Amino acid sequence: MTSILTSSGNLAGIIAPLLTGYIISLAGGNQLLGYNLSILFMAILVLAFGILFAIFVKPAGKLNNKSSDNFDLKSS
């Protein structure tokens, strides 16, 4: 599982600068517009993945660990 997380992080580190440069180049001669568009694009991605996270990731219920329920510090 750790290798999947590391690989996805490395892949994002390769793709993000390329995609940002491409978005900046789409603005033509107006570089400021290109930077603004790239930041807007990243903000939309963060919002979209935040919504997906809120929809699909459910918190775990209360753990039933019976061995910790019977633990008494006074009995020693």
N, C-alpha and C positions, 0 to 999 in steps of 0.2 A: 504494500500500500504506500509506503514511503517513497518508493521509486516512481510511482505514478504521480504523486504530488510534486516531486522534484522535476520530473520530465515536463509536466504541464507548466510549471513555473519557468523553466528554461525556454520552453517553446514560446511562452508569452513574452519573454525577454528578447526573443529574436523577432517575433512578428510585430510587436507594438511599435518599435522605432520605424520599421518599414512602412507600416500602415499610417503612422503619423506623418512621415515624409510625403507619402502619396497624397494624403488629404491636404497638406499644405501646398503641394504642387497643383492641386485642382483649382486653387484660388487664383492662379495666374500670377500677375505682378503684384497683387495685394497680399503681402505676406502676413500682415496683421489679421486679415480675414481668414487666412489659412490656419493660423494658430487658434483663432477663436472657434473655427469649425472643428478642429481636432479636439479641443477641450470639450466642446458641446457633444461630439461623438462619444468621447469617453464617459461623459456624464450620463448620456443615454444608456450606454452599456451597463454602468454601475446601477442605474435605476432599474433596468430590465432584469438583471441578475438578482437584485435585491427583491423584486417582486416574485421572481421564480423561487427564490429561497424561502420567502414567507409562505408561499403556497405549498411547496413540496416538502419542506423540512419540518417535521413534527417533533416536539420535545418528547423525550422518553417519560413514561409514567413513573410513579414512585417505585423505587426499587424495594423489593421484599427480601431483605437480608436477615433471616431469622437468627443467625448466629450473633449479630450485633445487638439484637433486641434483648437477648438474655445476658448480656455482658454487664456485670456488676462490679464496680471498683471497690465496694465496701467488703466484699466477701474474702479478701485476701488476708 
